[in-house]
């Protein structure tokens, strides 16, 4: 008689980390005050701070995620501040 093969338990499913949808404002510094909205019908993505009311808008496509819009906004802020001398006192 042959011995029965034991079945191994399947490996646990990998946990997918969720990307945040609320971010810190680069202007006023409040945490989780920036919300992103993506309108694929008009192909526009907007980020807006609920505290200081700063808004950034860009072109969106089907693959655009909120973190992409926020990152693009931060990159544009860095470009605008390039070459600006900060006077630390």
Secondary structure, DSSP 4 states (H G I P E B T S, - for coil): -PPPPPPPPPPPPPPPPPPPSEE--TTT--TT-EEEEEETTTTEEEEEETTT--EEEEE--TT--HHHHHHHHHHHHHHHTTTPPP---
